[in-house]
Amino acid sequence: MYAGSNNIVNGVTIDLGKMNGSWYDSERKLASLEPGAHWADVYKNLLDKFNVTVTGGRDGDVGVGGFLLGGGISYYAGANGFGCDTIINYEVVLGNGTIVQANATENADLFKALKGGGSNFGIITRFDVEAMPAVDLAYSRYIIPGNYSDDMIDAVVDFTKEAENRGYDHLITLYEHIPKVEGTMIMSIRVNTKGDLNTTAFDKISKIPSKEQLGWGKMSLAASAANISQDEAR
């Protein structure tokens, strides 16, 4: 936990790490997720067992509970909104020990408060979220030298101007200072959630000189989440 990032002063931290399951109800088309799971494990389990996926974290090491209670930006943000927008029901343990369901018709005020409102309204023991068929992403990751920063900024601005028309395209741009190369490098992650390798959304960025890390190709959400986690571990 980072200093100053807690939700409450002198609060209590409860470790829910062993509550890490995920499963799918095909009749309701809902996936149920426990709060202690990491997204890499959720994606792999739902893909392998049910061939479905959900709107969740881009980094596989990110936890389900914190991500969904904080709002949650994902590759599907343009099409599905925040991760919390896909939640249909919360199972919640209240401060008095009562277990309740919070959804649009039952405990609706609590349901609304939990949509990105943080973790101080109760202990969430299950998220029921909208699921969708698992489709391989079109995915790439490139490193761009820092001296092309102006070109990259222009390309990101142009991409953002068209964001409303590009609901299935997602761009991540990260600036990294790397002492061993004595300079700044720019990481560009480009994703199309429909697996469209012919999207033109990244054409301007693709013209900027870069070094390929993972070339433009198809990859499952589970694999992409695991890749980012592995890179951070190195």
C-alpha positions in Angstrom: 0.0 0.0 0.0 1.3 3.4 -0.9 1.6 6.0 1.9 -1.4 8.3 1.8 -3.5 6.1 -0.5 -5.7 4.5 2.2 -9.5 5.2 2.2 -9.7 5.9 5.9 -7.4 7.2 8.7 -6.6 4.6 11.3 -8.7 2.0 9.5 -8.5 -1.8 9.4 -7.1 -3.7 6.4 -8.7 -7.1 5.8 -6.9 -9.5 3.6 -9.3 -11.2 1.1 -6.5 -12.9 -0.9 -7.9 -16.4 -0.4 -11.3 -15.3 -1.9 -10.0 -15.5 -5.4 -12.5 -17.6 -7.4 -14.4 -16.8 -10.6 -17.2 -18.6 -12.4 -19.9 -18.0 -15.1 -23.6 -18.4 -15.2 -24.5 -19.0 -18.9 -28.2 -18.5 -18.4 -27.8 -15.0 -16.9 -24.6 -14.3 -18.9 -23.0 -13.1 -15.7 -19.6 -13.8 -14.3 -19.1 -13.9 -10.6 -15.8 -12.7 -9.2 -14.4 -12.8 -5.7 -12.6 -9.7 -4.5 -9.1 -11.2 -3.8 -8.6 -12.5 -7.4 -6.1 -11.0 -9.8 -7.2 -10.2 -13.3 -4.7 -12.5 -15.0 -6.2 -15.5 -13.1 -9.8 -14.3 -13.8 -9.2 -14.0 -17.5 -7.5 -17.3 -17.8 -10.1 -19.2 -15.8 -13.1 -17.7 -17.7 -11.4 -18.2 -21.0 -10.3 -21.8 -20.4 -13.5 -23.0 -18.8 -16.3 -20.9 -20.4 -14.8 -19.0 -23.4 -16.0 -15.7 -22.0 -14.3 -12.6 -20.6 -15.2 -9.5 -18.6 -14.3 -5.8 -18.4 -11.3 -5.7 -16.1 -7.8 -4.5 -15.5 -5.1 -4.3 -18.2 -2.4 -5.5 -15.9 -2.8 -9.0 -14.7 -1.4 -8.3 -11.3 -4.1 -5.8 -10.5 -6.7 -7.0 -8.0 -10.4 -7.4 -8.8 -11.7 -5.7 -5.6 -9.8 -2.4 -5.7 -10.1 -2.1 -9.5 -13.9 -2.4 -9.5 -14.6 -0.4 -6.4 -12.4 2.4 -7.8 -14.1 2.6 -11.1 -11.8 0.7 -13.4 -10.3 1.7 -16.7 -9.9 -1.2 -19.2 -9.3 -1.8 -22.9 -13.1 -1.9 -23.2 -13.6 1.6 -21.8 -14.7 3.0 -25.1 -17.4 0.4 -25.6 -18.4 -0.6 -22.1 -17.4 2.3 -19.9 -15.7 1.8 -16.5 -15.4 -1.6 -15.1 -17.9 -0.7 -12.4 -20.5 0.1 -15.1 -20.7 -3.6 -15.9 -21.5 -4.7 -12.3 -25.1 -6.0 -11.9 -24.9 -7.0 -8.3 -22.7 -6.8 -5.2 -22.7 -9.2 -2.3 -21.8 -7.1 0.7 -21.0 -7.7 4.4 -22.2 -4.6 6.3 -20.6 -3.1 9.4 -23.1 -5.0 11.6 -22.2 -8.3 10.0 -25.4 -8.5 7.8 -24.9 -10.0 4.3 -26.9 -8.2 1.7 -27.3 -8.0 -2.1 -27.0 -4.6 -3.7 -28.3 -4.1 -7.2 -30.7 -1.8 -9.1 -33.8 -3.0 -7.2 -32.4 -4.2 -3.8 -30.4 -1.8 -1.7 -30.2 0.5 -4.7 -28.6 3.4 -2.8 -25.7 1.1 -1.7 -25.5 -0.2 -5.3 -25.1 3.4 -6.5 -22.5 4.3 -3.9 -20.4 1.3 -4.7 -20.1 2.2 -8.4 -16.6 3.6 -8.0 -17.2 4.9 -4.5 -14.4 2.9 -2.8 -14.4 0.3 -0.1 -15.8 2.0 3.0 -19.4 1.1 2.5 -18.9 -2.6 3.4 -16.8 -5.6 2.6 -17.6 -6.9 -0.9 -17.5 -10.7 -1.1 -18.7 -11.1 -4.7 -19.1 -9.0 -7.8 -21.6 -10.2 -10.4 -20.6 -8.6 -13.7 -21.7 -8.7 -17.3 -19.7 -11.1 -19.4 -19.0 -11.3 -23.1 -17.7 -13.8 -25.6 -13.9 -14.1 -25.5 -12.4 -12.5 -28.6 -8.7 -12.3 -29.2 -7.4 -8.7 -29.1 -5.4 -7.1 -31.9 -2.4 -6.1 -29.7 1.0 -4.5 -30.1 3.6 -2.9 -27.9 6.4 -0.6 -29.1 9.2 1.5 -27.6 9.7 4.9 -29.2 12.8 7.1 -28.5 12.2 10.1 -26.4 13.3 12.5 -29.1 10.1 11.7 -30.9 8.0 13.0 -28.0 6.4 15.9 -30.0 5.3 13.5 -32.8 3.9 11.1 -30.2 2.0 13.9 -28.4 0.5 15.0 -31.8 -0.5 11.5 -32.6 -2.2 11.0 -29.2 -4.1 14.3 -29.5 -5.4 13.2 -32.9 -6.4 9.7 -31.6 -8.2 11.3 -28.6 -10.2 13.7 -30.9 -11.7 10.7 -32.6 -12.2 8.6 -29.4 -16.0 8.7 -29.6 -15.8 7.0 -33.1 -13.2 4.4 -31.9 -14.9 2.5 -29.2 -13.0 -0.7 -29.9 -9.6 1.0 -30.2 -7.5 1.7 -27.1 -4.2 3.4 -26.7 -1.8 3.5 -23.8 1.2 5.9 -23.9 3.8 5.7 -21.1 6.9 7.9 -20.7 9.8 6.1 -18.9 13.1 7.5 -17.7 15.6 4.8 -18.1 19.0 5.7 -16.6 21.0 3.0 -18.4 20.1 4.5 -21.8 20.5 8.0 -20.4 17.1 9.3 -21.6 13.4 9.0 -21.8 11.6 6.2 -23.7 8.0 6.1 -24.7 6.0 2.9 -24.6 3.0 2.6 -26.9 0.4 -0.1 -26.4 -2.2 -0.3 -29.1 -5.3 -2.5 -28.8 -8.4 -3.2 -30.8 -10.9 -5.3 -28.7 -12.6 -6.7 -31.8 -9.3 -8.2 -33.0 -9.4 -5.9 -36.1 -5.9 -5.9 -37.5 -6.9 -3.5 -40.2 -8.0 -0.6 -37.9 -6.7 2.7 -39.1 -6.8 4.3 -35.6 -3.1 4.0 -35.0 -1.8 4.9 -38.5 -0.2 8.2 -37.4 1.5 6.6 -34.5 2.8 3.7 -36.6 4.7 6.2 -38.8 6.9 7.2 -35.8 10.2 5.2 -35.6 10.0 2.6 -32.9 11.5 -0.7 -31.7 9.1 -3.6 -31.7 8.5 -5.4 -28.4 5.3 -7.3 -29.4 4.4 -6.8 -33.0 0.8 -6.2 -34.2 -1.0 -9.4 -34.0 -3.8 -11.3 -32.2 -3.6 -12.2 -28.5 -6.1 -13.2 -25.8 -6.9 -10.8 -23.1 -5.5 -13.3 -20.6 -2.2 -13.4 -22.5 -1.9 -9.6 -22.8 -2.6 -9.2 -19.0 0.0 -11.8 -18.2 2.6 -10.1 -20.5 2.3 -6.7 -18.8 2.7 -8.4 -15.4 5.8 -10.2 -16.5 7.4 -7.1 -17.9 6.8 -5.2 -14.6 8.4 -8.1 -12.7 11.6 -7.9 -14.7 
